């Protein structure tokens, strides 16, 4: 049963009690996996796939014939759903494109900024029980819009060595370049260092459990990563006129992900708090993943009661949730006051599941309070900025003395001489 807590009695630890650091045994195991993949390449990947996924693999790569078979296997209704979702995601992310700029407002001086795509990106997609088509769309489409040349998808195979047809169709719609039947820390290592078959990439994105998160942390610097994601979170801010059944259903939609997931209700109504707690218990009885969801809400879930919506907003900003639902009469009035949240769902008819699958905004979001300083996955994550500048002789000579003076004040005579050398060679 969910705990009901008073806002004014909560300690800072109860607001921010999330820790995604790996245990020492997990860290050591990941070190061993990375070492094996670097030393033994594809053979290590096959061994780990046999050990962790129960699959015997010949080729690690998904062939064109497997894509053809998947196209025939996916039912037309779901294929149309995938197309609609992909179009929604593409339409939203197209608006994130950047234009560079050029400054040429002084004689002899040109400078500016340009955006270029990362060349190779790896996307990790977990299997539970199948690879998530939604995650493939959400991660690959922004990369494709950014102009990434090679988009490499890794996902664990089923025991027969195949990847779900739905996942392959999502990969095709998102214009993924190659799909490999590997997962876990070993897939992260393969993407970071390359093997005989798996290409080395420049950035790794996508969710995963503690082994994937730990591996991404360890290879950061060798490659870029999107974020160190923790367990999924939802915070519903609801007023006393909200439907308790809807609120409970939304909380359980995240609790069913993982026992470590966090489902939180913040409300200014004690009556709603009690009703939602009762509804959650009732709905759990028929939820297929009820054991997972129950552990989540009992261990990590909570209901926080405040004495006003102002205090409820304060609670939201302190928690900085991954997903935030504003189930209030006028959600747009509260929106400008929300400072820390990954994705915000406005109104009583905008459940978080809408964002998971279909609406368009990305569902790869900052967790564990990191929405205080980070953002959802987007086109920016697959691009990089370069600045450029050009001075002619007169423009340089006009400021070289100041540059030299600046450099000498920092004890860098070589810099000073470099700035003055063109002037002195006239």
C-alpha positions as a printed NumPy array, in Angstrom:
array([[  0.   ,   0.   ,   0.   ],
       [  1.282,   3.465,  -0.879],
       [  2.456,   5.667,   1.965],
       [  0.713,   8.991,   2.548],
       [  3.136,  11.642,   3.775],
       [  2.805,  15.253,   4.867],
       [  4.802,  17.69 ,   2.727],
       [  5.931,  19.784,   5.708],
       [  7.329,  16.738,   7.532],
       [  9.477,  15.391,   4.687],
       [ 13.264,  15.506,   5.009],
       [ 15.492,  16.368,   2.012],
       [ 16.47 ,  12.698,   1.799],
       [ 12.843,  11.682,   1.344],
       [ 12.555,  14.038,  -1.607],
       [ 15.827,  13.044,  -3.256],
       [ 16.481,   9.497,  -2.096],
       [ 17.488,   8.133,  -5.493],
       [ 20.887,   6.569,  -6.046],
       [ 21.835,   4.817,  -9.295],
       [ 25.416,   3.937,  -8.397],
       [ 26.274,   0.327,  -9.133],
       [ 27.289,  -2.088,  -6.408],
       [ 30.926,  -3.141,  -6.403],
       [ 30.141,  -6.625,  -7.763],
       [ 28.226,  -5.101, -10.696],
       [ 31.114,  -2.752, -11.442],
       [ 33.636,  -5.586, -11.346],
       [ 31.473,  -7.78 , -13.582],
       [ 31.15 ,  -4.98 , -16.137],
       [ 34.92 ,  -4.431, -16.096],
       [ 35.359,  -8.12 , -16.941],
       [ 32.813,  -7.961, -19.777],
       [ 34.479,  -4.909, -21.32 ],
       [ 37.909,  -6.53 , -21.079],
       [ 36.65 ,  -9.755, -22.717],
       [ 34.959,  -7.933, -25.59 ],
       [ 38.047,  -5.822, -26.245],
       [ 40.282,  -8.888, -26.264],
       [ 38.07 , -11.506, -27.935],
       [ 35.646,  -9.467, -30.017],
       [ 32.798, -11.395, -31.67 ],
       [ 33.646, -14.627, -29.861],
       [ 33.077, -12.916, -26.518],
       [ 29.776, -11.484, -27.787],
       [ 28.586, -14.952, -28.811],
       [ 29.625, -16.416, -25.458],
       [ 27.804, -13.731, -23.479],
       [ 24.708, -14.047, -25.678],
       [ 24.663, -17.795, -25.019],
       [ 25.13 , -17.214, -21.285],
       [ 22.717, -14.336, -20.693],
       [ 20.121, -14.737, -23.475],
       [ 20.207, -18.489, -24.073],
       [ 20.727, -17.99 , -27.812],
       [ 23.281, -19.612, -30.112],
       [ 24.292, -17.112, -32.762],
       [ 26.089, -17.534, -36.04 ],
       [ 25.802, -14.099, -37.574],
       [ 25.455, -11.262, -35.092],
       [ 24.003,  -9.031, -37.777],
       [ 20.312,  -9.031, -38.752],
       [ 20.138,  -9.9  , -42.454],
       [ 17.969,  -8.477, -45.227],
       [ 16.11 , -11.796, -45.327],
       [ 15.185, -11.39 , -41.652],
       [ 13.81 ,  -7.927, -42.403],
       [ 11.784,  -9.376, -45.273],
       [ 10.314, -12.037, -42.99 ],
       [  9.522,  -9.437, -40.326],
       [  7.661,  -7.316, -42.863],
       [  5.382, -10.248, -43.606],
       [  4.927, -11.184, -39.941],
       [  3.787,  -7.847, -38.476],
       [  0.028,  -7.399, -38.547],
       [ -1.124,  -4.466, -40.714],
       [ -2.891,  -2.649, -37.87 ],
       [  0.248,  -2.444, -35.75 ],
       [  2.38 ,  -1.549, -38.757],
       [  0.076,   1.415, -39.378],
       [  0.361,   2.356, -35.688],
       [  4.153,   2.322, -36.021],
       [  3.934,   4.547, -39.1  ],
       [  1.672,   7.051, -37.344],
       [  3.878,   7.108, -34.251],
       [  7.001,   7.561, -36.377],
       [  5.386,  10.453, -38.236],
       [  4.373,  12.133, -34.963],
       [  7.887,  11.747, -33.555],
       [  9.442,  13.015, -36.764],
       [  7.129,  16.041, -36.946],
       [  8.011,  17.064, -33.381],
       [ 11.752,  16.576, -33.712],
       [ 12.027,  18.308, -37.081],
       [ 11.358,  21.542, -35.178],
       [ 14.562,  21.009, -33.185],
       [ 16.858,  21.53 , -36.162],
       [ 19.481,  24.25 , -35.672],
       [ 20.797,  26.826, -38.072],
       [ 24.301,  28.161, -37.719],
       [ 25.074,  31.857, -37.787],
       [ 27.556,  34.214, -39.419],
       [ 28.86 ,  37.501, -38.023],
       [ 30.526,  39.86 , -40.475],
       [ 29.739,  43.223, -38.931],
       [ 33.33 ,  44.527, -38.577],
       [ 35.816,  45.246, -41.375],
       [ 38.105,  42.288, -42.034],
       [ 36.436,  39.986, -39.488],
       [ 34.229,  36.963, -40.197],
       [ 33.139,  34.509, -37.507],
       [ 30.268,  32.188, -36.805],
       [ 28.978,  28.812, -35.714],
       [ 28.058,  25.681, -37.641],
       [ 26.294,  22.461, -36.648],
       [ 27.426,  19.066, -37.945],
       [ 26.023,  15.603, -37.193],
       [ 27.872,  12.952, -35.257],
       [ 28.993,  10.37 , -37.821],
       [ 28.222,   7.056, -36.062],
       [ 25.74 ,   6.428, -33.244],
       [ 24.874,   3.239, -31.37 ],
       [ 21.42 ,   2.704, -29.874],
       [ 20.894,   0.201, -27.065],
       [ 17.381,  -1.235, -26.76 ],
       [ 16.577,  -3.739, -23.989],
       [ 14.326,  -6.787, -24.386],
       [ 11.564,  -7.249, -21.795],
       [ 10.146,  -9.581, -23.058],
       [ 10.664,  -8.124, -26.567],
       [ 12.761,  -5.255, -27.873],
       [ 10.784,  -2.038, -27.489],
       [  9.702,  -0.635, -30.877],
       [  8.819,   2.665, -29.2  ],
       [ 12.369,   3.092, -27.901],
       [ 13.782,   2.371, -31.35 ],
       [ 11.629,   5.109, -32.883],
       [ 12.379,   7.611, -30.107],
       [ 16.143,   7.152, -30.318],
       [ 16.724,   6.597, -34.023],
       [ 14.422,   9.208, -35.573],
       [ 16.16 ,  12.23 , -33.951],
       [ 19.501,  10.773, -35.065],
       [ 18.207,  10.401, -38.615],
       [ 16.884,  13.979, -38.608],
       [ 20.27 ,  15.208, -37.353],
       [ 21.934,  13.586, -40.353],
       [ 23.835,  10.789, -38.606],
       [ 25.452,   8.677, -41.309],
       [ 25.46 ,   5.311, -39.493],
       [ 22.796,   4.413, -36.915],
       [ 23.621,   1.067, -35.31 ],
       [ 21.009,  -0.7  , -33.189],
       [ 21.866,  -3.39 , -30.637],
       [ 19.239,  -5.478, -28.851],
       [ 19.33 ,  -8.925, -27.213],
       [ 17.945, -11.788, -29.314],
       [ 15.197, -14.202, -28.358],
       [ 16.239, -17.757, -27.516],
       [ 15.868, -18.78 , -31.161],
       [ 18.359, -16.085, -32.17 ],
       [ 15.8  , -13.769, -33.74 ],
       [ 14.699, -10.199, -33.045],
       [ 10.999,  -9.419, -32.82 ],
       [  9.413,  -8.448, -36.164],
       [  7.864,  -5.356, -34.557],
       [ 11.295,  -4.116, -33.484],
       [ 12.732,  -4.682, -36.956],
       [  9.886,  -2.77 , -38.584],
       [ 10.439,   0.119, -36.181],
       [ 14.126,   0.056, -37.112],
       [ 13.254,   0.136, -40.808],
       [ 10.841,   3.049, -40.376],
       [ 13.492,   4.967, -38.42 ],
       [ 16.12 ,   4.307, -41.129],
       [ 18.493,   2.376, -38.857],
       [ 21.615,   1.34 , -40.763],
       [ 22.386,  -2.   , -39.075],
       [ 20.868,  -4.159, -36.325],
       [ 22.958,  -6.515, -34.173],
       [ 21.624,  -9.26 , -31.912],
       [ 23.536,  -8.342, -28.778],
       [ 22.62 ,  -6.632, -25.532],
       [ 23.795,  -5.778, -22.057],
       [ 27.205,  -4.479, -21.059],
       [ 28.79 ,  -6.531, -23.843],
       [ 26.86 ,  -4.562, -26.474],
       [ 28.   ,  -1.268, -24.948],
       [ 31.607,  -2.495, -25.025],
       [ 31.278,  -3.604, -28.656],
       [ 29.924,  -0.205, -29.697],
       [ 32.607,   1.647, -27.758],
       [ 35.616,  -0.321, -29.021],
       [ 34.388,  -2.175, -32.099],
       [ 34.753,  -5.876, -32.975],
       [ 35.252,  -7.829, -36.191],
       [ 31.546,  -7.319, -36.971],
       [ 30.225,  -4.485, -34.818],
       [ 31.461,  -1.027, -35.83 ],
       [ 32.912,   1.371, -33.309],
       [ 30.623,   4.383, -32.851],
       [ 31.078,   7.927, -31.622],
       [ 28.109,   8.062, -29.235],
       [ 25.945,   5.51 , -27.403],
       [ 22.349,   6.264, -26.46 ],
       [ 19.392,   4.293, -25.158],
       [ 18.098,   2.794, -21.917],
       [ 19.036,  -0.341, -20.017],
       [ 19.402,  -1.891, -16.615],
       [ 22.177,  -1.387, -14.108],
       [ 24.733,  -3.344, -16.186],
       [ 24.117,  -1.222, -19.279],
       [ 24.13 ,   1.995, -17.228],
       [ 27.393,   0.989, -15.543],
       [ 28.995,   0.059, -18.854],
       [ 27.99 ,   3.399, -20.375],
       [ 29.537,   5.18 , -17.412],
       [ 32.784,   3.237, -17.84 ],
       [ 33.193,   3.806, -21.593],
       [ 32.342,   7.511, -21.398],
       [ 35.331,   9.405, -22.767],
       [ 36.073,   6.649, -25.237],
       [ 32.678,   7.532, -26.695],
       [ 29.991,  10.037, -25.787],
       [ 26.811,   8.866, -24.054],
       [ 23.369,  10.373, -23.703],
       [ 22.858,   9.976, -19.944],
       [ 23.129,   7.523, -17.052],
       [ 19.477,   6.59 , -16.775],
       [ 17.95 ,   5.324, -13.567],
       [ 14.627,   3.535, -13.002],
       [ 11.503,   5.061, -14.527],
       [  9.587,   7.715, -12.572],
       [  6.207,   9.411, -12.656],
       [  4.898,  12.254, -10.545],
       [  1.229,  13.161, -10.777],
       [  0.247,  16.559,  -9.416],
       [ -3.532,  16.335,  -8.92 ],
       [ -6.108,  18.58 ,  -7.321],
       [ -9.116,  17.408,  -5.353],
       [-11.406,  17.273,  -8.382],
       [ -9.282,  14.665, -10.177],
       [-10.581,  11.185, -10.922],
       [ -8.818,   8.836,  -8.447],
       [ -9.151,   5.868, -10.789],
       [ -7.342,   7.686, -13.589],
       [ -4.607,   8.898, -11.254],
       [ -4.066,   5.408,  -9.829],
       [ -3.887,   3.911, -13.326],
       [ -1.257,   6.452, -14.357],
       [  0.838,   5.741, -11.281],
       [  0.707,   1.989, -11.909],
       [  1.642,   2.482, -15.561],
       [  5.161,   3.352, -14.406],
       [  5.256,   1.102, -11.359],
       [  4.864,  -1.95 , -13.601],
       [  8.181,  -1.208, -15.34 ],
       [ 10.476,  -2.281, -12.539],
       [ 10.456,  -2.816,  -8.751],
       [ 12.841,   0.159,  -8.573],
       [ 10.474,   2.46 , -10.476],
       [  9.061,   5.427,  -8.599],
       [  5.388,   6.492,  -8.667],
       [  4.528,   9.641,  -6.699],
       [  1.291,  11.56 ,  -6.237],
       [  1.406,  15.134,  -4.977],
       [ -1.986,  16.599,  -4.065],
       [ -3.572,  19.315,  -1.992],
       [ -6.462,  16.976,  -1.107],
       [ -6.253,  14.399,   1.693],
       [ -9.513,  12.914,   0.403],
       [ -8.02 ,  12.333,  -3.06 ],
       [ -4.896,  10.838,  -1.495],
       [ -6.956,   8.225,   0.345],
       [ -9.083,   7.476,  -2.717],
       [ -6.056,   7.02 ,  -4.992],
       [ -4.38 ,   4.698,  -2.509],
       [ -7.52 ,   2.545,  -2.373],
       [ -7.872,   2.589,  -6.174],
       [ -4.272,   1.497,  -6.635],
       [ -4.886,  -1.522,  -4.418],
       [ -8.005,  -2.463,  -6.376],
       [ -6.361,  -2.081,  -9.774],
       [ -3.292,  -4.048,  -8.725],
       [ -5.427,  -7.175,  -8.345],
       [ -5.974,  -7.465, -12.098],
       [ -2.673,  -6.026, -13.351],
       [ -0.624,  -8.759, -15.106],
       [  2.641,  -7.345, -13.712],
       [  1.141,  -6.794, -10.27 ],
       [  4.028,  -8.277,  -8.297],
       [  6.5  ,  -5.882,  -9.913],
       [  4.117,  -2.935,  -9.55 ],
       [  3.36 ,  -3.743,  -5.909],
       [  7.017,  -3.825,  -4.967],
       [  7.511,  -0.516,  -6.756],
       [  4.72 ,   1.379,  -5.025],
       [  5.444,  -0.114,  -1.61 ],
       [  9.211,   0.418,  -1.723],
       [  9.498,   3.604,  -3.777],
       [  6.018,   5.05 ,  -4.21 ],
       [  4.497,   7.768,  -2.054],
       [  1.617,  10.181,  -1.827],
       [  2.571,  13.665,  -0.637],
       [ -0.183,  15.873,   0.728],
       [  0.34 ,  19.632,   0.681],
       [ -1.809,  22.468,   2.006],
       [ -1.936,  24.274,  -1.378],
       [ -1.146,  23.927,  -5.07 ],
       [  1.712,  26.387,  -4.519],
       [  3.336,  23.902,  -2.167],
       [  2.591,  21.1  ,  -4.624],
       [  4.55 ,  22.956,  -7.321],
       [  7.402,  23.413,  -4.847],
       [  7.412,  19.661,  -4.253],
       [  7.543,  18.982,  -7.998],
       [ 10.534,  21.249,  -8.506],
       [ 12.386,  19.677,  -5.601],
       [ 11.783,  16.14 ,  -6.875],
       [ 12.528,  16.99 , -10.56 ],
       [ 10.662,  13.991, -11.977],
       [ 11.225,  12.213, -15.253],
       [  7.494,  12.332, -16.143],
       [  5.14 ,  14.943, -14.694],
       [  1.369,  14.955, -15.089],
       [ -0.508,  18.145, -14.184],
       [ -4.002,  16.799, -13.471],
       [ -5.546,  20.116, -12.463],
       [ -8.3  ,  22.379, -13.724],
       [ -5.947,  24.808, -15.492],
       [ -2.616,  23.056, -16.188],
       [ -1.335,  25.833, -18.451],
       [ -1.491,  28.239, -15.513],
       [  0.936,  26.006, -13.604],
       [  3.225,  25.237, -16.554],
       [  5.389,  28.419, -16.332],
       [  6.112,  27.617, -12.686],
       [  7.477,  24.133, -13.388],
       [ 11.27 ,  24.438, -13.434],
       [ 12.433,  20.833, -13.179],
       [ 10.776,  18.011, -15.131],
       [ 11.737,  15.812, -18.054],
       [  8.415,  15.74 , -19.892],
       [  5.191,  17.46 , -18.791],
       [  1.703,  16.117, -19.52 ],
       [ -1.003,  18.76 , -19.284],
       [ -4.577,  18.079, -18.26 ],
       [ -6.735,  15.151, -17.293],
       [ -6.761,  13.545, -20.745],
       [ -3.   ,  13.413, -21.317],
       [ -1.748,  10.233, -19.629],
       [  1.971,   9.549, -19.575],
       [  1.467,   6.488, -21.808],
       [  0.577,   8.875, -24.637],
       [  4.145,  10.174, -24.54 ],
       [  5.645,   6.71 , -24.275],
       [  4.317,   5.57 , -27.609],
       [  2.596,   7.992, -29.871],
       [  2.37 ,  11.74 , -29.364],
       [  5.798,  12.87 , -30.611],
       [  7.949,  14.325, -27.784],
       [ 10.787,  12.022, -26.818],
       [ 10.363,   9.43 , -24.087],
       [ 14.088,   9.118, -23.344],
       [ 14.203,  11.461, -20.371],
       [ 16.405,  12.508, -17.444],
       [ 15.795,  10.445, -14.298],
       [ 16.916,  10.44 , -10.674],
       [ 16.5  ,  14.197, -10.23 ],
       [ 18.772,  15.025, -13.164],
       [ 15.951,  17.031, -14.777],
       [ 17.406,  19.83 , -12.629],
       [ 20.179,  20.187, -15.214],
       [ 19.499,  17.954, -18.226],
       [ 16.947,  17.499, -20.99 ],
       [ 15.049,  14.887, -23.004],
       [ 16.851,  13.166, -25.862],
       [ 16.57 ,  15.19 , -29.06 ],
       [ 18.211,  16.189, -32.297],
       [ 20.825,  18.203, -30.357],
       [ 22.155,  14.971, -28.854],
       [ 23.243,  13.794, -32.286],
       [ 24.932,  16.989, -33.379],
       [ 27.928,  19.056, -32.384],
       [ 28.834,  22.738, -32.731],
       [ 31.96 ,  24.191, -34.248],
       [ 32.912,  27.838, -34.179],
       [ 34.942,  29.464, -36.954],
       [ 36.683,  32.826, -37.399],
       [ 38.732,  34.651, -39.992],
       [ 40.674,  37.954, -39.556],
       [ 42.468,  39.72 , -42.366],
       [ 45.856,  41.409, -41.854],
       [ 44.489,  44.801, -40.867],
       [ 41.985,  43.369, -38.406],
       [ 44.648,  41.248, -36.678],
       [ 47.116,  44.121, -36.509],
       [ 44.441,  46.253, -34.932],
       [ 44.21 ,  43.987, -31.88 ],
       [ 47.486,  42.009, -31.755],
       [ 48.959,  44.324, -29.141],
       [ 46.039,  43.72 , -26.812],
       [ 46.261,  39.956, -27.395],
       [ 49.964,  39.995, -26.568],
       [ 49.377,  42.037, -23.425],
       [ 46.614,  39.636, -22.332],
       [ 48.857,  36.593, -22.95 ],
       [ 51.794,  38.042, -21.012],
       [ 49.579,  38.769, -18.024],
       [ 48.861,  35.023, -17.993],
       [ 52.534,  34.153, -18.318],
       [ 52.285,  32.839, -21.879],
       [ 54.969,  34.609, -23.899],
       [ 54.635,  32.171, -26.808],
       [ 51.037,  33.258, -27.287],
       [ 52.093,  36.889, -27.283],
       [ 54.831,  36.33 , -29.875],
       [ 52.412,  34.369, -32.084],
       [ 49.921,  37.224, -32.083],
       [ 52.646,  39.8  , -32.863],
       [ 54.569,  37.748, -35.444],
       [ 52.403,  38.731, -38.433],
       [ 52.72 ,  42.414, -37.597],
       [ 56.452,  42.183, -37.179],
       [ 56.873,  40.4  , -40.541],
       [ 55.359,  43.264, -42.528]])
